[in-house]
Amino acid sequence: MEIIGVIVAGIIIGLLGKFVAPGDRDNIPIWLTVLCGIGGVLIGYYLAAALGVEATKGIDWVRWIISIVVAAVLVVVAAMVTGRSKSRTI
């Protein structure tokens, strides 16, 4: 994989992961969302290979779906770890 491709895919997958994550997960910064997306792409790629998903000439939909699910899990974990809340006390 090329690094630029991973970054671009990470941005897209991170935002999709944030979208499909259960509940309100808008409380993590965008850079952390992108990191979750990059992690989702990398982990999803290797997880799909471990599950026996073979590469095709076209779009590997199963790999992308696995990557989105992994990114969603990473977004949920990042939201729990950072613990940033939307409400502020003054």
C-alpha positions in Angstrom: 0.0 0.0 0.0 1.2 3.5 -0.7 1.3 5.9 2.1 -0.8 8.6 0.3 -3.5 6.0 -0.5 -3.6 4.8 3.2 -3.9 8.4 4.4 -6.7 9.2 1.9 -8.5 5.9 2.6 -8.0 6.6 6.4 -9.7 9.9 6.1 -12.7 8.4 4.3 -12.8 5.3 6.4 -12.4 7.3 9.7 -15.4 9.5 8.8 -17.4 6.5 7.8 -16.4 4.7 11.0 -17.5 7.8 13.0 -20.8 7.8 11.1 -21.6 4.2 11.8 -20.4 4.2 15.4 -23.3 3.8 17.8 -24.4 6.8 19.8 -23.0 10.3 19.6 -19.3 10.0 18.7 -18.7 13.6 17.6 -16.7 14.3 20.7 -13.2 13.3 19.4 -11.0 15.6 17.3 -10.8 15.2 13.5 -7.1 14.2 13.7 -8.0 11.3 16.0 -10.8 10.3 13.6 -8.3 10.2 10.8 -5.9 8.1 12.9 -8.8 5.7 13.7 -9.5 5.5 10.0 -5.9 4.7 9.1 -5.8 2.1 11.8 -9.1 0.7 10.5 -7.7 0.5 7.0 -4.5 -1.3 8.1 -6.1 -3.6 10.6 -9.0 -4.3 8.3 -6.7 -5.2 5.5 -4.7 -7.7 7.5 -7.8 -9.0 9.3 -9.5 -9.7 5.9 -6.4 -11.5 4.8 -6.4 -13.6 7.9 -10.1 -14.5 7.3 -9.2 -15.7 3.9 -10.7 -12.8 1.8 -8.8 -12.9 -1.5 -7.9 -9.8 -3.5 -9.9 -9.2 -6.6 -9.3 -7.1 -9.7 -12.2 -4.8 -8.8 -13.2 -3.2 -5.5 -12.7 -5.5 -2.5 -16.0 -4.7 -0.8 -15.5 -7.2 2.0 -12.2 -5.6 3.0 -13.7 -2.1 2.9 -16.6 -3.2 5.1 -14.3 -4.9 7.6 -12.1 -1.7 7.6 -15.2 0.5 8.3 -16.3 -1.8 11.2 -12.8 -1.8 12.6 -12.6 2.0 12.3 -16.0 2.4 14.0 -14.7 0.2 16.9 -11.6 2.4 17.1 -13.7 5.6 17.1 -15.8 4.2 20.0 -12.6 3.3 21.9 -11.0 6.7 21.2 -14.2 8.4 22.4 -14.2 6.4 25.6 -10.4 6.9 26.2 -10.3 10.7 25.5 -13.5 11.3 27.5 -14.0 14.8 26.0 -17.5 16.0 26.6 -19.5 18.5 24.6 -20.9 20.4 27.5 -18.6 22.9 29.1 -18.9 24.4 32.6 -17.9 28.0 32.9 
